[in-house]
Amino acid sequence: MTVVTLVISFFPSSKLTAADNRVYQIVLIVCFIVSMAAPLIIYSNRHRWSSNGKATGDEK
């Protein structure tokens, strides 16, 4: 589903005005940033959800 959405995003509607096209691009950029930042934020907070206070894989 994500790959299909990515492919569709390369072809904006031909009915968009210049202002609408700018909004379309801004929405795509914001969604891209959120989708890239979310896993990093979750990964950085993983120690908060573990039962012993340490993240999984940190035992050395």
PyMOL CGO cylinders between C-alpha atoms (Angstrom):
from pymol import cmd
from pymol.cgo import CYLINDER

trace = [
    CYLINDER, 0.00, 0.00, 0.00, 2.80, 2.44, 0.81, 0.3, 1, 1, 1, 1, 1, 1,
    CYLINDER, 2.80, 2.44, 0.81, 4.54, 1.86, -2.51, 0.3, 1, 1, 1, 1, 1, 1,
    CYLINDER, 4.54, 1.86, -2.51, 1.29, 2.48, -4.39, 0.3, 1, 1, 1, 1, 1, 1,
    CYLINDER, 1.29, 2.48, -4.39, 0.73, 5.69, -2.44, 0.3, 1, 1, 1, 1, 1, 1,
    CYLINDER, 0.73, 5.69, -2.44, 4.26, 6.82, -3.23, 0.3, 1, 1, 1, 1, 1, 1,
    CYLINDER, 4.26, 6.82, -3.23, 3.79, 6.18, -6.94, 0.3, 1, 1, 1, 1, 1, 1,
    CYLINDER, 3.79, 6.18, -6.94, 0.44, 8.00, -6.98, 0.3, 1, 1, 1, 1, 1, 1,
    CYLINDER, 0.44, 8.00, -6.98, 1.97, 11.01, -5.20, 0.3, 1, 1, 1, 1, 1, 1,
    CYLINDER, 1.97, 11.01, -5.20, 4.30, 11.59, -8.17, 0.3, 1, 1, 1, 1, 1, 1,
    CYLINDER, 4.30, 11.59, -8.17, 1.29, 12.35, -10.38, 0.3, 1, 1, 1, 1, 1, 1,
    CYLINDER, 1.29, 12.35, -10.38, -0.78, 15.19, -8.90, 0.3, 1, 1, 1, 1, 1, 1,
    CYLINDER, -0.78, 15.19, -8.90, -4.19, 15.97, -10.31, 0.3, 1, 1, 1, 1, 1, 1,
    CYLINDER, -4.19, 15.97, -10.31, -4.13, 18.06, -13.47, 0.3, 1, 1, 1, 1, 1, 1,
    CYLINDER, -4.13, 18.06, -13.47, -6.96, 20.20, -12.06, 0.3, 1, 1, 1, 1, 1, 1,
    CYLINDER, -6.96, 20.20, -12.06, -4.75, 21.75, -9.37, 0.3, 1, 1, 1, 1, 1, 1,
    CYLINDER, -4.75, 21.75, -9.37, -4.09, 25.46, -9.57, 0.3, 1, 1, 1, 1, 1, 1,
    CYLINDER, -4.09, 25.46, -9.57, -0.65, 26.86, -8.77, 0.3, 1, 1, 1, 1, 1, 1,
    CYLINDER, -0.65, 26.86, -8.77, -1.68, 27.58, -5.17, 0.3, 1, 1, 1, 1, 1, 1,
    CYLINDER, -1.68, 27.58, -5.17, -3.27, 24.16, -4.75, 0.3, 1, 1, 1, 1, 1, 1,
    CYLINDER, -3.27, 24.16, -4.75, -0.16, 22.54, -6.18, 0.3, 1, 1, 1, 1, 1, 1,
    CYLINDER, -0.16, 22.54, -6.18, 1.95, 24.33, -3.55, 0.3, 1, 1, 1, 1, 1, 1,
    CYLINDER, 1.95, 24.33, -3.55, -0.35, 23.08, -0.77, 0.3, 1, 1, 1, 1, 1, 1,
    CYLINDER, -0.35, 23.08, -0.77, -0.15, 19.56, -2.25, 0.3, 1, 1, 1, 1, 1, 1,
    CYLINDER, -0.15, 19.56, -2.25, 3.65, 19.69, -2.14, 0.3, 1, 1, 1, 1, 1, 1,
    CYLINDER, 3.65, 19.69, -2.14, 3.69, 21.00, 1.43, 0.3, 1, 1, 1, 1, 1, 1,
    CYLINDER, 3.69, 21.00, 1.43, 1.34, 18.22, 2.57, 0.3, 1, 1, 1, 1, 1, 1,
    CYLINDER, 1.34, 18.22, 2.57, 3.58, 15.61, 0.90, 0.3, 1, 1, 1, 1, 1, 1,
    CYLINDER, 3.58, 15.61, 0.90, 6.69, 17.03, 2.57, 0.3, 1, 1, 1, 1, 1, 1,
    CYLINDER, 6.69, 17.03, 2.57, 5.07, 17.19, 6.02, 0.3, 1, 1, 1, 1, 1, 1,
    CYLINDER, 5.07, 17.19, 6.02, 3.76, 13.61, 5.69, 0.3, 1, 1, 1, 1, 1, 1,
    CYLINDER, 3.76, 13.61, 5.69, 7.21, 12.44, 4.59, 0.3, 1, 1, 1, 1, 1, 1,
    CYLINDER, 7.21, 12.44, 4.59, 8.89, 14.10, 7.57, 0.3, 1, 1, 1, 1, 1, 1,
    CYLINDER, 8.89, 14.10, 7.57, 6.34, 12.65, 10.01, 0.3, 1, 1, 1, 1, 1, 1,
    CYLINDER, 6.34, 12.65, 10.01, 6.66, 9.16, 8.52, 0.3, 1, 1, 1, 1, 1, 1,
    CYLINDER, 6.66, 9.16, 8.52, 10.45, 9.32, 8.79, 0.3, 1, 1, 1, 1, 1, 1,
    CYLINDER, 10.45, 9.32, 8.79, 10.51, 10.82, 12.29, 0.3, 1, 1, 1, 1, 1, 1,
    CYLINDER, 10.51, 10.82, 12.29, 7.92, 8.56, 13.93, 0.3, 1, 1, 1, 1, 1, 1,
    CYLINDER, 7.92, 8.56, 13.93, 10.07, 5.38, 13.97, 0.3, 1, 1, 1, 1, 1, 1,
    CYLINDER, 10.07, 5.38, 13.97, 13.06, 7.33, 15.27, 0.3, 1, 1, 1, 1, 1, 1,
    CYLINDER, 13.06, 7.33, 15.27, 11.01, 8.82, 18.10, 0.3, 1, 1, 1, 1, 1, 1,
    CYLINDER, 11.01, 8.82, 18.10, 9.58, 5.41, 18.99, 0.3, 1, 1, 1, 1, 1, 1,
    CYLINDER, 9.58, 5.41, 18.99, 13.07, 3.87, 18.90, 0.3, 1, 1, 1, 1, 1, 1,
    CYLINDER, 13.07, 3.87, 18.90, 14.52, 6.58, 21.14, 0.3, 1, 1, 1, 1, 1, 1,
    CYLINDER, 14.52, 6.58, 21.14, 11.77, 6.01, 23.73, 0.3, 1, 1, 1, 1, 1, 1,
    CYLINDER, 11.77, 6.01, 23.73, 11.89, 2.20, 23.72, 0.3, 1, 1, 1, 1, 1, 1,
    CYLINDER, 11.89, 2.20, 23.72, 13.52, 2.04, 27.17, 0.3, 1, 1, 1, 1, 1, 1,
    CYLINDER, 13.52, 2.04, 27.17, 10.45, 3.63, 28.76, 0.3, 1, 1, 1, 1, 1, 1,
    CYLINDER, 10.45, 3.63, 28.76, 8.25, 0.68, 27.80, 0.3, 1, 1, 1, 1, 1, 1,
    CYLINDER, 8.25, 0.68, 27.80, 10.51, -2.15, 28.92, 0.3, 1, 1, 1, 1, 1, 1,
    CYLINDER, 10.51, -2.15, 28.92, 9.84, -3.74, 32.31, 0.3, 1, 1, 1, 1, 1, 1,
    CYLINDER, 9.84, -3.74, 32.31, 13.41, -3.47, 33.64, 0.3, 1, 1, 1, 1, 1, 1,
    CYLINDER, 13.41, -3.47, 33.64, 14.15, 0.06, 32.39, 0.3, 1, 1, 1, 1, 1, 1,
    CYLINDER, 14.15, 0.06, 32.39, 16.59, -1.13, 29.74, 0.3, 1, 1, 1, 1, 1, 1,
    CYLINDER, 16.59, -1.13, 29.74, 15.88, -1.42, 26.06, 0.3, 1, 1, 1, 1, 1, 1,
    CYLINDER, 15.88, -1.42, 26.06, 15.83, -4.84, 24.47, 0.3, 1, 1, 1, 1, 1, 1,
    CYLINDER, 15.83, -4.84, 24.47, 19.24, -5.71, 23.09, 0.3, 1, 1, 1, 1, 1, 1,
    CYLINDER, 19.24, -5.71, 23.09, 21.12, -3.41, 25.47, 0.3, 1, 1, 1, 1, 1, 1,
    CYLINDER, 21.12, -3.41, 25.47, 22.22, -6.22, 27.82, 0.3, 1, 1, 1, 1, 1, 1,
    CYLINDER, 22.22, -6.22, 27.82, 26.02, -6.42, 27.73, 0.3, 1, 1, 1, 1, 1, 1,
]
cmd.load_cgo(trace, "trace")
